[in-house]
């Protein structure tokens, strides 16, 4: 793939600084209590908007991943031991911040027999205990295809469960080195079979063709995924996969229209869209 990142990013990828009274209040709480959110540590372009709507994203199970995906800026290596007190701390953060809709995500923990599923479940329960009015979305890994571990997530029944396909079939081995395209579809199929609302995301600009993306969207609909997010891939560092193309806002709008016509309940499609963008709206029928 041609590396286009040496060129200046298009105008539509420039981000306004977050503002607003609600944002400033949440930011003050985060700083005062030394809380950790992916919104802040990942410099998400939508942080101000999401915090203003009462949505925040938290990462559990540490910050070292056992996988080495070509697109992801999270550190790869041997993770630290599981912190059994983490669920309570995350739940406390959600309560202090007054989060209405919490999104949980994690690194891959292939080093653990349960893939981290029990910490996932404990975190969901802890948040519900401390903040019973807060709704939850879990952005989960594939648990290496261990369906017993996936069932632990299904059993705690978050309001919405997301698992990102990330890219088209042809590019999966290059983009998600240890993942499998069909295994991810199986994860989404089993979540839906378990009675959950499902969601998935795809990054654009990695070298996929228009037809390949449409086929990927069709594959997601074939397992009855409810919500689709489409956003622009941005290279985290020079050692990661290069950007092959900057997709125009007009194309994102076109893909949104195609997705809605396919039957997705929601399609968030735009250059700055990330997995948790407008997450609180995806629970509304």
C-alpha positions in Angstrom: 0.0 0.0 0.0 1.2 3.4 -0.8 2.2 5.6 2.2 0.2 8.8 1.9 0.9 10.0 5.4 3.8 12.2 4.3 1.1 14.5 2.9 -0.9 16.9 5.0 -4.1 15.5 6.3 -7.2 16.8 4.5 -9.2 19.7 6.0 -12.0 17.5 7.0 -9.7 15.6 9.5 -8.9 18.7 11.5 -10.4 18.6 14.9 -11.9 21.5 17.0 -10.8 21.6 20.6 -13.5 20.3 22.9 -15.6 22.9 24.7 -18.9 23.2 26.6 -19.9 23.4 30.2 -20.6 19.7 30.6 -17.2 18.8 29.0 -15.4 21.2 31.4 -17.2 19.7 34.4 -16.3 16.1 33.5 -12.7 17.1 32.6 -12.4 18.7 36.1 -13.7 15.5 37.8 -11.3 13.4 35.7 -8.3 15.5 36.7 -9.3 15.9 40.3 -9.8 12.2 40.9 -7.1 11.0 38.5 -9.6 8.9 36.5 -8.6 7.0 33.4 -10.6 7.0 30.2 -9.7 5.9 26.6 -11.3 9.1 25.5 -8.5 11.1 27.0 -5.5 8.8 26.7 -6.4 8.0 23.1 -6.9 11.7 22.2 -10.3 10.9 20.7 -11.5 13.7 18.4 -15.1 13.3 19.7 -14.2 13.5 23.4 -15.9 16.8 24.0 -19.1 15.8 22.2 -19.3 12.4 24.0 -18.6 13.8 27.5 -21.1 16.5 26.9 -23.7 13.7 26.2 -22.7 11.8 29.3 -20.8 9.0 27.5 -17.3 7.9 28.3 -15.1 4.9 27.4 -12.9 2.9 29.8 -10.3 0.3 29.1 -9.9 -2.7 31.4 -7.4 -5.5 31.8 -4.3 -3.3 31.6 -2.7 -1.4 28.7 -0.4 -4.1 27.2 -1.9 -6.4 24.5 -1.0 -9.9 23.6 -1.6 -9.2 19.9 0.3 -7.1 17.4 -2.3 -5.7 15.1 -0.9 -3.5 12.3 -3.3 -0.6 12.9 -3.3 -0.3 16.7 -1.1 2.0 18.8 -1.6 -0.1 22.1 1.7 -1.5 23.4 2.3 -5.2 22.6 4.0 -7.6 25.0 3.6 -9.6 28.2 0.7 -8.1 30.2 0.9 -7.5 33.9 -1.1 -9.7 36.3 -4.9 -9.1 36.4 -5.9 -6.5 38.9 -8.9 -7.9 40.8 -9.8 -4.5 42.2 -10.1 -2.9 38.8 -13.9 -3.5 38.4 -14.6 -1.5 41.5 -12.3 1.3 40.5 -13.9 1.6 37.1 -17.4 1.5 38.6 -16.3 4.3 41.0 -15.1 6.4 38.1 -18.4 6.0 36.3 -20.2 7.1 39.4 -18.0 10.1 40.1 -18.2 11.3 36.5 -22.0 10.8 36.4 -21.7 8.8 33.2 -25.1 8.0 31.7 -23.8 5.5 29.1 -20.4 3.7 29.7 -18.4 2.0 27.0 -16.0 -0.7 28.2 -13.1 -2.0 26.0 -10.0 -4.0 26.7 -6.7 -5.2 25.3 -6.6 -8.8 24.1 -5.6 -11.1 26.9 -4.7 -14.4 25.1 -2.4 -15.2 28.1 -5.4 -15.8 30.4 -7.4 -19.0 30.4 -10.7 -17.0 30.4 -9.4 -14.3 28.1 -10.3 -11.8 30.8 -14.0 -12.6 30.6 -14.5 -12.8 34.3 -13.1 -9.3 34.9 -15.4 -8.1 32.1 -18.4 -9.6 33.9 -17.3 -8.3 37.3 -16.9 -4.8 35.9 -20.4 -4.8 34.3 -21.9 -6.0 37.6 -19.9 -3.4 39.7 -21.1 -0.5 37.5 -24.7 -1.7 37.7 -24.4 -1.9 41.5 -23.0 1.6 41.9 -24.8 3.3 39.0 -28.0 1.2 38.3 -29.3 3.9 35.8 -26.1 3.7 33.6 -26.4 1.8 30.4 -23.5 -0.3 29.1 -21.8 -1.1 25.9 -18.9 -3.6 25.8 -16.4 -3.5 23.0 -15.0 -7.0 23.3 -12.2 -9.1 21.8 -12.9 -12.5 20.1 -11.7 -14.5 23.1 -9.6 -16.6 20.6 -12.8 -18.4 19.6 -13.4 -19.8 23.1 -17.2 -19.8 23.1 -17.5 -20.6 26.8 -15.7 -17.3 27.6 -17.9 -15.5 25.2 -20.9 -16.9 27.0 -19.8 -15.2 30.2 -20.3 -11.8 28.4 -23.7 -13.0 27.0 -24.8 -14.0 30.5 -24.3 -10.5 32.0 -26.2 -9.0 29.1 -24.8 -5.6 28.5 -27.3 -3.3 26.7 -25.1 -3.5 23.5 -22.1 -5.6 22.7 -19.6 -4.5 20.0 -16.9 -6.5 18.3 -15.1 -4.8 15.5 -14.3 -6.5 12.2 -11.9 -3.5 11.5 -11.3 -4.2 7.8 -12.3 -6.3 4.8 -11.6 -10.0 4.4 -8.6 -9.6 2.0 -6.8 -7.3 4.4 -7.6 -9.0 7.7 -4.3 -11.0 8.0 -2.3 -7.9 7.4 -4.3 -5.6 9.6 -5.4 -8.0 12.4 -2.5 -10.4 12.4 -3.8 -12.9 15.0 -7.5 -12.5 14.2 -9.7 -14.2 11.7 -12.5 -12.6 9.7 -14.9 -15.5 9.9 -14.2 -16.0 13.6 -15.2 -12.4 14.2 -18.4 -12.9 12.3 -19.1 -16.0 14.4 -18.6 -13.9 17.6 -21.3 -11.5 16.3 -23.6 -14.3 15.3 -23.4 -15.9 18.7 -24.0 -12.6 20.5 -27.1 -12.0 18.4 -28.2 -15.6 19.0 -27.8 -14.8 22.7 -30.4 -12.1 22.4 -28.1 -9.1 22.5 -28.0 -5.9 20.4 -24.8 -6.0 18.3 -22.4 -3.5 16.8 -19.3 -3.6 14.7 -16.8 -1.1 13.2 -14.7 -0.9 10.0 -11.8 1.4 9.3 -11.5 2.9 5.9 -8.4 3.9 3.9 -6.3 0.8 4.4 -6.5 -0.2 0.7 -9.9 -1.7 0.5 -12.0 -1.3 -2.6 -15.5 0.0 -2.6 -16.9 -3.4 -3.6 -14.9 -5.1 -0.8 -16.4 -2.7 1.8 -19.9 -3.3 0.6 -19.3 -7.1 0.7 -18.1 -6.7 4.3 -21.2 -4.7 5.2 -23.3 -7.5 3.7 -21.4 -10.0 5.8 -22.2 -8.1 8.9 -25.9 -7.9 8.0 -25.9 -11.7 7.3 -25.3 -12.1 11.1 -27.9 -9.4 11.9 -25.5 -6.8 13.3 -27.6 -3.8 14.4 -25.2 -0.9 14.4 -22.2 -0.2 12.1 -19.5 2.5 12.5 -17.3 3.5 9.6 -14.3 5.8 10.2 -11.0 6.9 8.6 -7.9 4.9 9.6 -5.1 7.1 10.8 -1.5 5.8 11.2 -0.6 5.8 15.0 3.2 5.8 14.2 5.6 5.3 11.3 6.0 1.6 12.2 2.2 1.0 11.8 0.4 0.3 8.5 0.4 3.4 6.3 -2.8 5.2 5.2 -3.5 4.1 1.6 -6.3 6.7 1.0 -8.1 9.5 2.8 -11.8 8.9 2.2 -13.9 11.9 1.4 -16.9 12.9 3.6 -19.1 12.4 0.5 -18.0 8.8 0.3 -18.7 8.3 3.9 -22.2 9.7 3.4 -22.7 7.3 0.5 -21.7 4.3 2.6 -24.1 5.4 5.3 -26.9 5.5 2.9 -26.0 2.0 1.5 -25.8 0.6 5.1 -29.2 1.9 6.1 -30.7 0.5 2.9 -29.1 -2.9 3.9 -31.1 -2.8 7.1 -28.6 -1.6 9.8 -30.5 0.3 12.5 -27.8 2.9 12.8 -24.8 3.7 10.6 -22.3 6.2 12.0 -20.1 7.0 9.0 -17.6 9.8 8.8 -13.8 10.6 8.8 -13.7 11.2 12.6 -16.1 8.4 13.6 -14.8 6.0 16.2 -16.3 2.9 17.7 -18.1 4.7 20.6 -19.2 7.7 18.6 -22.9 8.4 19.4 -22.9 5.2 21.4 -25.7 6.4 23.7 -28.0 6.7 20.7 -27.6 3.2 19.5 -29.9 1.8 22.2 -32.9 3.7 20.9 -35.2 1.8 18.5 
